[in-house]
Amino acid sequence: MLITNYKKALPLLRIPFSVYLMPIFWFGLSALREPISGWRAGGAFVILHLLAYPASNGYNSYYDRDEGSIGGLKHPPKVSAELLHLVYLFDGLAVLGGVLLSPWFGLLVAIYLLVSKAYSYEGIRLKKYPLLSTLVVVIFQGAFTFLMTQVGAGTSWDAIAEPTNLLLALVSSLFLCGSYPLTQVYQHQEDARRGDRTLSLLLGIRGTFVFAAGGLLAGAAVLAYTLWLRQEIGHLLIFLVATGPVVFLFSRWAWAVWRNPAAADFEHTMRMNQVSSVCLSVAFMLMLLW
């Protein structure tokens, strides 16, 4: 019976959903101009995507107690105490694995997990504050994770602090700033029921798409400028070609939502997440191999 309860709680960690955060990892590696350790990069990937992100997802689910669709799960099971046990197990394994890989990386993983707890925990619940929660997400899932990936891969501090590398870290946050409200656009009723004033709820459905377009365009502009500074025009061409399907899908979805707000639903959101994650990951992996 006990094992059955843990099996029921496991889907709420939404491990497959962590795949949608892969682009930041590949982006961080592709930005480096010095050799990296393959085994350390692989270790960092496992720690982030199979341990740290699922722990954050599970903790968020525990306090949200969603009754409707959530990212990666159209029909989420009810939360239980076993879910929290799994979260703490994954937390511990992520920090331990991070420390074994690099003490600095372990510290950054611990900070990330603590911030994710503050985002969801009912006593703090940053999620209730639209601007503050957005700022926290775009920094910690964007630039912070970008740089944390590089630390995990064994990059030198000089390479991390290099000005154009920091500009690319900013790009990752701008992309998150554009895409993050889109992940909330179908949850307005659930968020309002809990008293969470998310950015998408504040902006409205149409406003969410306008804001998203602005954030993504700003990120693309800074990326183009930075790659031009680094004389990596080939990387820019790869990015433009690989993200063509994303631009097409986003434009078509925005047009559908403009005509009928009901199109801002779970299915369209997940399709957008899937396509953008795959296309961006492919783009950054090709840049890494270039």
N, C-alpha and C positions, 0 to 999 in steps of 0.2 A: 504493500500500500504506500509506504514511504517513497519507494523508488518511482511508483506511478505518479505521485504528486510532483516529484522533481521533473519527470518527463513532460508533464502538463505545463510546468512553468518554463521549461527550456525555450519554447518558441518565442516567448516575450523578450528574450535577449536579442532576437532579430539579427542573428549572425549574418545571414545573407544580405540584409539591408546595409551592413557595413561596407559592402562592395561599392556602394554609391559614394563613399568617402575616399575611394582609391585615387582619384585624380590628384588630390593634394600630395599624396605620397610620391607618385611618379613625377609630379611637377617639381617637388623638392629635390629629387635625385637628378632630374634632367637639367636643373639649373647649375649643378656643380661643374667646375672646370678642372677638377683634380680627380685622380683615381679614387674609387671607393671600395670598401670591403664588401664583396658579394655576400658572404655569410652573415655579416653584421646587418646589411640592408635587409636580408631575408628574415633575420631575427626581429628587426624592428617592425617589419610588415606583420609578422605573426602576432607580436605583442599588441600592436595597435588595432589590427582588424579582427583578430580572433579573440582578444581578451579585453582590451580597454574600451573599445567602442561598444561591444555587446554589454559590458558592465554598465556603461552609461545609458544605453537603451533600456536595459532592464530596470534600472533605478527610476528612470523617467516614467516607465510604464507602471511601476509600483505605486507612485504617488499620483499619477494621472487617473488611473483606474478607468481607462477609456471603455465606453460601451460601443462606440462606432469604430470605423476603420482607422488604422494608424499606419505609419510608414512601414511597408513591408508585410503588413498583416491586414487583410480585409475584415476578418472576423477574429479579433484577438480573444484568447481565453481569459477567464477571470484571474485576477492576481491573487497570490497566496504568500504565506510566510516563506515557503520554499523558494520563491523567486528572489527574495532578499538574501537568502543563504547563498544562492548561485551568484548573485551580484558581488557579494563580499569575497567569495571564492575567486571569481574572475579578477576582482580588484587586486587581491593578494598576489595572484599568479602574474598579473601584468607588472606590478611594481617589482616583485622579486626577479622576474625575467629581465626587466629593464635595468635593474642594478647589476645583474650578472653581465649584461651586455656592456654597460657603462654606467658608473654612478651618476653622472650628469643626466644621462638619458632616463635612468630610474627616477630621479628627482622631477624631471619634466613630466613624466607619465603620472607621478603622484599628484602634481599640481593640476594637471588636466582633469584627473578623476575627481579631485576635490571641488574644482570649479563646476564640473558637470553635476555634482551633488547639490551645490548651492543653487543651480539652475532649477532643480526639481523639488528639493526638500521643502516640505510644507512650512517649516519655521522660517525659511528665508525666501524661497521660491522667486528667484529672479524672473522666472517666466511670466509673472504677473505684470511686469513693467516692460512695455513694448520697446522703448528705445534702449534701456539698459540691457535687456536680454538679447536684443539684436547685436549690440556692441560686443557683448561677451561671446556670443556664438561666432561672429565674423572674425574676432581676434583669435579665439582659442581653437576653432576648427579651421581657421585660415592660416594666418601668418605664424601663429604659435606652433601648429602642427607641421607646417612647412619647414620651419627651422628645427623642430624636434626630430623630424625625420632625418635631417642632415646630421644632427648630433648622433643619432642612433647608428647611422651608416659610417661613423668614424671620421667625419669631416673635421678639418682643422678649424679653429676659431677664427683665424684670419680669413679663410674662405667664406665662413658664415657671415662675418661682419663686412665683407666686400660690398660697396654701395649698390652695385647693380643686383646683387643677390638679395639685398634688403628690399629693393624696388620690386623684385619678383615675389617676395614674401607679401608685399602690399597688394600685388595683383591677386594673390590667392584669397586675400580678405575681401577684395572688391568683388570677385566672382561669388564668394559666399554671400556677400551683401545682396547681390542680385538674385541668387537662387534660393536663399533661406526663406523669404516670405512665401515663395511658391509652394513650399512644403507645408504651409499652414493654411493655404487658401480653401481647402475642402473641409477644414475642421472648425469653422466659425461657430457652429452651434455647440459643439463639445466644449470649446474654449470658453465661450460665453457662459455656459452652464456652470463651469468650475470657477468662474471669476477671473480667468486669465485673459488679460488685455493684450493679445499678441499684436505684432506689427501689422500683419495681414488684416486682422480684425479692425485695427485702427484705420488702415488705408482704404478698406473696402475691396471688393473683388477687382474692379477695374483699376483702382489705384495701385493694387498689388502688382499688376502686370506692367503698369507704367514705371513703378519703382524698380521692378526687376530688370526691365529693359535698360534703365539708366545705369544701374549697378554693373550689369554685364558689359555694356558699351564702355563704361569708364575703365573696367578691368582690361578689356581688349585694347583700348587706347594706350594705357600705361604699359601693357605687355609689348605692343608694337614698338613703342618708344624705347623701351629697355633693350629689346632684341636688336634694334637698330644701333643703339649705343655699343652693344657687345659685338656688332658686326655678324650677327647670326640670322641673316636674311632667310637662309634655308629653313631654320626653325619656324620663322614667321609664316612661310609658305605652307609648311606642314600643318600648322595650327589653323590657318584659314581654310585649307581643304578639309581637314578632319572635322571641323566644327560647322561645316556647311549644313549637314543634316539637322544639327541642333537649332541653327537659326531658322531653317525652314519649318521644323516642328513647332518651335516656340511661336513663330509668326502665325501659323495656321491655328494653333490653340488659342492665342490671344484674340484672333479674329472671331473664332467660334464663341469665346466667352463674351466678347463685345456684343454679339447678337443674342446670346442666351447665357446668362450667368450660371445656369445649371451645368454648363460644360466644365466648370471649375470643380471637378469631382475627383474621387480617389483614383479611378482608372487613368484619367488623363495625367494626373500628377505623377503616378508611378511610371507611366510610359515616358514622360519627360525626364524623370530621374534616370531611368534605365538608359535611354539614348544618350543623354548628356554625359553620364558617367562613362559609358563605353567609348564614346567618341573622344572625350578629353583624355581618358587613360591611354587610348591608342596614340593620340597626338604626342603626349608627353613621353611615352615609351619609345616612339620613333625618334624624338629629340634626344633621348638618352643614348640610343644606339647610333646616332648620326656620327 
